[in-house]
Amino acid sequence: MATNPEKYKRVAYYPGCALEGTGHAYNRSTKVVGKALGLDLVEVKNWNCCGAMEVKNIDPKIQTYLSSRVMSIAANEMGMDTVMAPCNGCYHNLKKAEYDLKHDPKSGEVVDRLSKKAGHATYQAGQVDTIHALDWIKDSIGEEGLRERVRNSLAGVKVANYYGCMYTRPRHIFPEKDQGEGSESTSKPHFMDDLLAAAGAENVDFPLKTACCGGAHTLSDSDTSTKLVLNILNAAEAAGAEVIATECPTCHSGLEMHQVRAEKKFGKRTSVKIVYFTQLLGLALGLSPRQVGLHENVSDSIGFFKAKGLA
Amino acid sequence: MPIHEQSLIRPENLKTHDELVMDGVDVSGHWSTFIETRAVSDYNENLQDEIGSLPGGEYVHRCWQCGSCTNSCTVNAINPDFNPRYWIYLIRMGMESELLRDKDIIWQCVSCNKCTYACPRDVVPEGVMKATAHWLELKGHTPKSPSMHFDEVFSGQVIERGKIEEGRIIQGFFKRTGQPLMQDWLIEMGKRMLRNLPVGLLTRMGLASLVAPKTEGWSRARDAIREYAEEQHAHHRRALGLDELAETAKQEAGAPARS
């Protein structure tokens, strides 16, 4: 349901480091889908890394500072009240920083000290709302709005919706979730399912929506990651999916990378395609495979979508 | 959900007898195994405080051993020896030598946060895993794990420049851990990536790996973060008594103590 049609029409856009590298297809498809839907993205000026999954293991408060700086620029230098982050990692870290600054005075002290020394205004909890690309489309356009705009229905495309870890866990940093009808669920998330169903896709009953792909150790403990990814790919295929829709560059590149690794190293071949949910929405909105960046994926899905009449 | 922790009885604590008669009853054979009795006397009474002093370990004392963490654990599902509930128990009991038997796998926590989601006492077991892995390295029980090397390479670049560039991270990490970049699956990845990639994006990515991206005017933030990180490092060493340990070791070795 479009609960925030006006507020989300123009939001601060925080792409993050991955979307400028391996996740570029997500960056491209998010932007073109926003444009096609008449939504305005204003990139956060001179942003920095949110700390990803690594800086917190060195020191969690440094991570809180890094994320707070992004929100501070959006609020204090750009006058924005909403930050949209398509990357699960960025989204998670901004939400975590928001929670910590609201509930932990020590985090506030460290952030204030570092912000002053770095020479920018200290972010104050509540200055911005951080939302995911799913919230952005779901709450501004909604399923109804999307249905009206679909030009090439995804009918006949069997999709497993994969949300990963950072979008729903831990629960306490997402106070707006699990609030009944219309809100997202942390145990059985459905925003991506809702949007893709509105675009005509056939969502399969996928049991591993919030399973872990081992993204944190994709290179440092590759065998574990390959096992976890293979589990996800096999479960999707067993559920009848032809495509896994993703919403996170770490999950997405993890699935792609370990699909290849499982094949090369363990002889376990899977054929399910891995695409960003924004790429699927873009195709449904009548954009070309090139416009949504299908050619930038490692997982080659162009032929598949051509056969479905979508490319 | 049932709790299935098969790993607690370790193979070396089991005994199988081919011929054993007790009180006139033949108890030999595989079915009649005995768990070796033992008494624990080497407690480290400070273990909980030491791990509690490191980031992530702050709430380890809250645990009441329900087992939800192990039950929901992603890594436990593929390796039953990976058992957060048991490790938290050992930490709280001060059973350091028992904990050290699993020292080489604790770093493998993938931070999926299923445990933290399931925990009814807000222990944040994911944080405890990270604090414990950190503690093992600080105390010299384990070398730096591949994961810590990755975290350091990554964080080093973030603190230095404000942003990261993936190519450099991968190169830096592989170099540090002595792995070749030319592994067959990585070559295959590269091939598939290049298959359809447009020249424009390729050029951009190539340029980014040559001239790493940087947040403008980052140097003041960089210096402030470094200063804070050094303070924290010294603070953790103090909490674990590492400087005193080093001093004692020196004195015992007969070296002159530093004033």
Boltz contact constraints between the chains, C-beta under 6 A:
constraints:
  - contact:
      token1: [A, 17]
      token2: [B, 163]
      max_distance: 6.0
  - contact:
      token1: [A, 17]
      token2: [B, 164]
      max_distance: 6.0
  - contact:
      token1: [A, 21]
      token2: [B, 166]
      max_distance: 6.0
  - contact:
      token1: [A, 22]
      token2: [B, 166]
      max_distance: 6.0
  - contact:
      token1: [A, 46]
      token2: [B, 215]
      max_distance: 6.0
  - contact:
      token1: [A, 46]
      token2: [B, 216]
      max_distance: 6.0
  - contact:
      token1: [A, 48]
      token2: [B, 162]
      max_distance: 6.0
  - contact:
      token1: [A, 48]
      token2: [B, 215]
      max_distance: 6.0
  - contact:
      token1: [A, 49]
      token2: [B, 158]
      max_distance: 6.0
  - contact:
      token1: [A, 49]
      token2: [B, 163]
      max_distance: 6.0
  - contact:
      token1: [A, 49]
      token2: [B, 164]
      max_distance: 6.0
  - contact:
      token1: [A, 53]
      token2: [B, 111]
      max_distance: 6.0
  - contact:
      token1: [A, 54]
      token2: [B, 151]
      max_distance: 6.0
  - contact:
      token1: [A, 54]
      token2: [B, 154]
      max_distance: 6.0
  - contact:
      token1: [A, 54]
      token2: [B, 155]
      max_distance: 6.0
  - contact:
      token1: [A, 55]
      token2: [B, 155]
      max_distance: 6.0
  - contact:
      token1: [A, 55]
      token2: [B, 158]
      max_distance: 6.0
  - contact:
      token1: [A, 57]
      token2: [B, 130]
      max_distance: 6.0
  - contact:
      token1: [A, 57]
      token2: [B, 151]
      max_distance: 6.0
  - contact:
      token1: [A, 58]
      token2: [B, 151]
      max_distance: 6.0
  - contact:
      token1: [A, 58]
      token2: [B, 155]
      max_distance: 6.0
  - contact:
      token1: [A, 59]
      token2: [B, 55]
      max_distance: 6.0
  - contact:
      token1: [A, 59]
      token2: [B, 232]
      max_distance: 6.0
  - contact:
      token1: [A, 60]
      token2: [B, 55]
      max_distance: 6.0
  - contact:
      token1: [A, 62]
      token2: [B, 225]
      max_distance: 6.0
  - contact:
      token1: [A, 114]
      token2: [B, 224]
      max_distance: 6.0
  - contact:
      token1: [A, 117]
      token2: [B, 224]
      max_distance: 6.0
  - contact:
      token1: [A, 118]
      token2: [B, 220]
      max_distance: 6.0
  - contact:
      token1: [A, 118]
      token2: [B, 221]
      max_distance: 6.0
  - contact:
      token1: [A, 118]
      token2: [B, 224]
      max_distance: 6.0
  - contact:
      token1: [A, 119]
      token2: [B, 220]
      max_distance: 6.0
  - contact:
      token1: [A, 165]
      token2: [B, 112]
      max_distance: 6.0
  - contact:
      token1: [A, 165]
      token2: [B, 113]
      max_distance: 6.0
  - contact:
      token1: [A, 169]
      token2: [B, 113]
      max_distance: 6.0
  - contact:
      token1: [A, 169]
      token2: [B, 117]
      max_distance: 6.0
  - contact:
      token1: [A, 170]
      token2: [B, 113]
      max_distance: 6.0
  - contact:
      token1: [A, 170]
      token2: [B, 116]
      max_distance: 6.0
  - contact:
      token1: [A, 170]
      token2: [B, 117]
      max_distance: 6.0
  - contact:
      token1: [A, 171]
      token2: [B, 117]
      max_distance: 6.0
  - contact:
      token1: [A, 212]
      token2: [B, 74]
      max_distance: 6.0
  - contact:
      token1: [A, 212]
      token2: [B, 110]
      max_distance: 6.0
  - contact:
      token1: [A, 212]
      token2: [B, 112]
      max_distance: 6.0
  - contact:
      token1: [A, 214]
      token2: [B, 110]
      max_distance: 6.0
  - contact:
      token1: [A, 216]
      token2: [B, 110]
      max_distance: 6.0
  - contact:
      token1: [A, 216]
      token2: [B, 111]
      max_distance: 6.0
  - contact:
      token1: [A, 217]
      token2: [B, 110]
      max_distance: 6.0
  - contact:
      token1: [A, 217]
      token2: [B, 147]
      max_distance: 6.0
  - contact:
      token1: [A, 220]
      token2: [B, 146]
      max_distance: 6.0
  - contact:
      token1: [A, 220]
      token2: [B, 147]
      max_distance: 6.0
  - contact:
      token1: [A, 220]
      token2: [B, 150]
      max_distance: 6.0
  - contact:
      token1: [A, 221]
      token2: [B, 108]
      max_distance: 6.0
  - contact:
      token1: [A, 227]
      token2: [B, 78]
      max_distance: 6.0
  - contact:
      token1: [A, 257]
      token2: [B, 189]
      max_distance: 6.0
  - contact:
      token1: [A, 260]
      token2: [B, 185]
      max_distance: 6.0
  - contact:
      token1: [A, 260]
      token2: [B, 188]
      max_distance: 6.0
  - contact:
      token1: [A, 260]
      token2: [B, 189]
      max_distance: 6.0
  - contact:
      token1: [A, 261]
      token2: [B, 185]
      max_distance: 6.0
  - contact:
      token1: [A, 264]
      token2: [B, 184]
      max_distance: 6.0
  - contact:
      token1: [A, 264]
      token2: [B, 185]
      max_distance: 6.0
  - contact:
      token1: [A, 264]
      token2: [B, 188]
      max_distance: 6.0
  - contact:
      token1: [A, 265]
      token2: [B, 185]
      max_distance: 6.0
  - contact:
      token1: [A, 295]
      token2: [B, 196]
      max_distance: 6.0
  - contact:
      token1: [A, 298]
      token2: [B, 192]
      max_distance: 6.0
  - contact:
      token1: [A, 298]
      token2: [B, 193]
      max_distance: 6.0
